[in-house]
Amino acid sequence: MKLKLRFKTVLALTTIAFSGYAQQKNAKLDSIPASPFAFPNTFETDTTAVPLVDESLAFYNYNFVHKKRLDSIRNVIPMDYNEYVQKYIDVYSGRKNMMGKMLGLSSYYFPIFEKALKAYDIPDELKYLPIIESAMNPHAVSRVGATGLWQFMFTTAKGYGLNMDNFVDERKDPVQASYAAAAYFRDAYERFGDWLLAIAAYNCGAGNVNRAIEKANSRDFWAIRPYLPQETRNYVPAFIAAVYVMNYAERHEIMAQKSPLAQQTDTVQVNRFVSLTALSEALDLETDALFVLNPSYKKKIVNGTEESPKRIIMPSAKVSNFAKVYEVLNNMPVDVDTRVYLASNDDKRLRGKSRSGSSRSSSSGATTYHRVKSGQNLSTIAAQYRVEVQDLKVWNNLKGSTLVPGQRLIVSAKAAAPKKVPARSKTYISYKTKRSNEGSGKI
């Protein structure tokens, strides 16, 4: 079905840059985030959904049925069964309310994840990762700043083409963040040649995985596991357990709960500023019903321009609402300052970490520089400033790891100057109806 509104077709392709690997979250919390069905705009606490388990307990409940089931669902990624996996099967199979919500949300999100993973030839099983990353909550924010369904750190997100400014945080965009995550996994697998190691690197960074490989003298995840950060030791077993429980939910009396996300959606590409609140009124919807489909827009304002059209996902419009929708998309002015400012790094690990005597800061204190000394490398400098090696590479546009004594490096992030928004001429909006349970449209 197409709504004819005198439009020109605009298909915005998400540009993905491939220049980063590590994203360190270092989050440890034995609780589950607030209900993903509430979708608050921000979280005050870490929302990492990987609970801690007592590893001192003996393995007394080896379950051959669970092992057989894991073997049956194994595709590309190894679904190993051991005491660590069993403990997380016990955890997730016991959280029937949470996993029921995950099943409900999966009907909307999984088609989006699957499409992005397929585009990069990434195993389908990775679509389960946002369950343990964020409980499939696009507004999830960890205590160190990892954000969105896929819990991207700021620098890694920038390295993979995601934009963060005063209007939008694309880490919260289900479509664009999924493509960025797929690109990351492609790069991580090319680096390690093993999917469990790639998953571990996604959690703690490639540097930690490499160090664990050296210490264990092995490239097997279970052999290097004791040398990884504690959260990462639990992260891979939790992932395998989540895959198991999602596939055998009914065997554990877990039933899918109704998703709050509309299953029949239309995709709109806009090249002007549009108010989601006004669009909700035109569609006879509660504002939150539209905002949960478009979680990346911070101010409930879609900042589309001719140079950078923006996507709006909305429930399929009734014929009786077409005229009002057309008016909002094409003619209704938005009373907002349209200037766009790039966001600064929200990695909380960087705050107050610079060291006197070894750095030079700008008058605002926003950017810190380091002069490379003889014998120093990226790893030692990253450790000194408590940042990731990949952060240094992205900030300094480094293609390799070679440093020269006397070279000046940026060792913290700085907010960029405001981007000028081009003047908008009066144009019509692309409005192409797509009946699908993906809710994603084309990107």
N, C-alpha and C positions, 0 to 999 in steps of 0.2 A: 504494500500500500504506500502511495506517495502523496504527500501534501503539496499541491502546486501553489507556490507563493512567489513566482517570478524570481528565480534564484539562479545563481551560477554555482557549479559544483566546486567545492574546495575540499581537498583531501590533504590534511596536514600529516606529514611524515615525521615521526619522532626521530631526531638525530641522536644516535648513540655513539659516544666516544669511548675508545677502548684503551684507557691509559692507567687503570688502577687495579689493584688486587685487594690489599688488606683493608679490613674494617673491623676494628677492635671494639667490642662492647663491654667486656669485663663486668657483666651484670650478674649478680647472684641474688635470687629471690625465690623463696619457696611458696609464693602465692601466685594466684592467677589474676590477671588484670581485671578491672571492672568489666561488667558485661559488655561484650562487643555489640550487643543489641541496643545499648544506650547511646553509643557513639559520642562521648563527650569531646569537646574540641581540643582539650589538652589534658595531660596527666601530670600529677605532681610527683608520682613515684615511678620507679622502674617498672616497666610492663612486660619484661621478659617472662615468657610463660614456662620456662624450664625449671621445675621444682628440684630441690635438693633431695637426695636419698641417702640413707645410711649405708655406706659401702662396707662397714665393718661386719654386717650381718652375714651369716653363712648362707650359701646357696642351697636351700633345702627344698625348693619347689620346682625343680626342673620339669618343664611341661612339654611332653613330646607332641601334644596336639598343637600347641603354639608354634613349635619348631616346624611342624609339617605345614601349617598354614603359612608361615613366613616363606618357606621354600616354594609354596605354590604361587605366591604373589610376586616372587622375585622376577624382575625383568632384566634391567641393565645394572642397577645399583645393587650391590650385595645386601641381602636382608639377613645378616647373621643373627643367630640366636645364642645368647649366653646369659649369665646372671645379671649383667647390667641392663640388657634389653628387657629381661623379665621383670625387673623392679619397676621399669617405666611402663610396662604393660599393666602391672598392678595399679600404678598411679592413674593412668589415663582411663583404664576400663572402670575404675572406681569413680571417676568424675563424670557421671552420666549426664548431668545437666550441661556442663561445659561442652562435652563432646557432642551432645545432641544439638547444641547451638552451632558447633563447627560443621556438622552435617547439613544443617539448614543453610548456613552461609555458603557452603561449597557449591550449592546449585547455581549461585550467581558468580562466585569468584573463580571456580575451577575452569570454566571455559575460557576465561581471560588468561589465566596462568598457562593453560595448555597451549593456547595459540602462540603465546610468546615463547614458551619453551620449544615448541615445534619449529619456530622460525630459526632457532639457533641449533637445532638438532640436539637438544638437551633431553635427558631421560624424563619421561612423564612423571615419575615418582616425586620429583622435586616440587611438584605442586602442593605437596603436604607440608613443606617447610614453613610457610607462614603460620601454621597452627602453633608451632613451638616458638616461632619468632615473636608473634604479635597477637596470638589468638584471633587472627584474621580481623584485626581492628586497624583501619587505616590511620587512626589518630593516635596509635600507640607511640609513646616516646619513652626511651629508656633514661636512666638517671645520668647517662653521659651524652645523651643527645641523639642516639640512634632512633630513626623515625620511620613510621609507615608500616604497611603490611610486611615488607621485606626488611625492615629495620636497617636502612642505609645510614651510615655516618655521612656527615656533610661533605667531606672531601671526596670520599668514594663516589657519592652521588654526582658531584660535579664532574669527576673523571669519567663517568659513564653517561654524561649528557643530560642529567636532570637539572632543572632550574629552580632556584630558590630566591624569591624576592619578596617585596612587601605585599604583593597580591597573591602569590602562589607558592606552594611547596610541593613540587612534583614527586617528592618521595612518598606523598600520600595519594598520588594518582595511581589507581590499580593497574591501568594499562601501561603507562610509561615506566613505572617502577618495575613492572614485571619484565618488560623488555630489557631494562638495565640489569636486572638480576640474572636473566638468561645470558646476557653478554658476559657478566662477571663469571658465571659458572663455565662458560665456554673457555675463557682465559685461564681459569684456575685448573680446569681439567687438562688443558694443553701443558700447563706447567708441571702438574704432579702425576698425570696419567692414571689417577685413581679417584673414583667418585667419593669415597669416604674421606679421603684427604682433602678433596676440593670442598666438601661440606664443612670439614673442620676449619679450613682456611677462611671460609665465609664468616665463621663465628669469631675466630681469634686472630686472623691475619696470617698471611703466608710466612712471615718471619717466624712466628711461634711454631708453625708446623715444620719448617725447615730445621729449626733448632732441635725440635723433638726427634726428627728423623736422624740427625747427627748423633744425638745422645743414645738413641736406641739402636743405632746402626741397622735400621730396618725401615721399609716403606709400607709396612702393614699398620693400619690404624690401631688395631688392638695391641700391637707391640709398642707403639709410640705413645699410647694413651696415658700412661703414668707420667709422662714428661710434658703433657699439655696443661694449659690453665684448667682449673677445676671445672669451670662452666663448660668448656669444650669437651672435657672427658664425659660429661653428662649429655652434651648436645647431640652427638651422633646416636647414642642409644635411645634418647628421647625421640629423635626423628624416626628411627626404625619402629619404635613402639607406637608412635602416632600413625604411621602408615598401616600397621597391623590393626589397630583399633578402628580406624576409619573404614577398613575393608571388612572387618568382622564385627561391626557394631551390634548387629542384631543378636549375635551369639552371646553378647554381654549385656543384653537387654537395654541397649542404647537406641533411642528412637530420634529421628530427625525432628527438630523443632522448626516451626514456620519462620522463614526468613523475613526480615523487615524490608528487604530490598525488592523493588519491583522486578518481575521477571520479563515483562514485555516493555521494552524501552525503545526510544527513538534517539538518534544521534544528530546533533546540530553542530555545525561549524560556524562560529561567529567572528566577524572582523570588526567589531565595535564593543564597547563596554556594555555589559548586560547585568542587571540586578537579578540574582537568584530569588530574592524575596518577591520582586514584582512578577517574575516568571511563575513562581509558585501560586500566586494569587490568580494569574491568568489560567493556570491549569486546575484551579480549585483544589490545591493541595496544601498541606501543612508545610512550612518552610523546611523543616527538618527532613521531610520525605524526599525533597529534592537535594538537600545538602548532603545526605548520606550517599547519594549517587555521584556527587561531585566534591569529594572531601578535600581536594587540594587547594580550593579557593579560600584563602584565609578570611576575607572580608565579605564572603557571600556575593562577591562582585567578580564577574568573568571579564578579564582584561584583554579582550581580543583586539587585534589591530590588523591592518592590511598585510603587514610583513609577517605577523605571527598570529594567525587565526587560532582560536581556542575552541576546545570541544566542550559541549554540554550534553550530559546524559539525562534524559527525563522520561518519566512514564509516558506511554503512548497517549497522545492528546485525543480528547473527544472532538468530534466534528464541530460541536457547538462552541468549542473553545478556540477554534482555529484563528478567528479574527483577533481575539485578545492576545493570543500567542504571537501572531504576526506583528502586532503593534509593539509589544515589548521587545521583540528581537530586532525590529527595524527602526522604530521611531522614538521610543521612550528614552528620554535623557536620563543619565545617571549622575547624581550630585555627589561627585567624589573627586579628589585630587588625583589626576591620571598619571602623575609622575611615577616612574618605576625605579626603585632602588634595589640593587642586588643585596641579598642577605649576607651577613657575615657568618663565619664558621660558628656553629652552635655546639661544637664539641666541648663539653664541660671539662675534659681532661686538660685543655689548653689554658684554662683560666688560672692566672697567678703562678704559672710554672716557669717563667723565664728566670734566668739566674744572673745576678749582677756580676760584672767583670767579664762575662763571656758573650755578651750580646749588646746590640745597640737598637734602641727603640725609637720610633717616630715620636713627635711631640704629643700625639694622641695616645701613644702606648698601644696602638692597634697592631702594629707590625714589628716583629723581632727578627733581627738578622744575626747570622753567625759567620765568622771568618774561619774557613777551614785551615786547620793546622796540620803539620806533617804527621803522618801516621793515622790520621782520622779517616773514618769511612762513614757511609750513611747510617750503618747500624749503631755505631758509637754516638753519633750526633743525635739520632732519633732517641736513643736511651737517655742522653743528657737532658733533652727537652721534653721527654715523656710523650713523644708523638710516634706515629708509625713511619717506617721507611717510605711507604707508598705516599704518605702525606707530603713528605719532602720532595718526592719525585713530581707530584702533581703541582705543588706550589711553585716549584722551580723549573717546570717543564723539562725535566731530565729524562732522556730516553734510556740511558744506561745507569750504571752505578759508579762510574769512575769520577773521582774528585781530584782537584788540583789544589795544592797548598796555596792559600791566599784567596781562593774562590769564595764569594759571598753567597750565602744561602738564606732564603726566607725560612724561618723555623716556626712561624705562627701565621695565622690568617688575618686578612684585613678586608674590611668592607669596601667593595668597589665603589667608584663614583656613580652617581645616578645615571641611568640610561635615559636618553631623551626619547619620548614617545612621539612618533610622527603624527602630524595633523591628520585627522580622519575626514575623508570625504564621505558624502552620503552614498552608501551602497546597500545592496540587498544581501540578505543572509542566505547562506547555504542551509537548506533544511531538507535532509533526506531521511525518510523514515526507514528504520531497520527493525523488523520484528525478530527479536532474537533473545535468548536468555543469556547472551554474553554481556550485554550492556556496555559494550566497548566501542562499537563502531570501527571504522578503519583508522589506523594511525600511520 
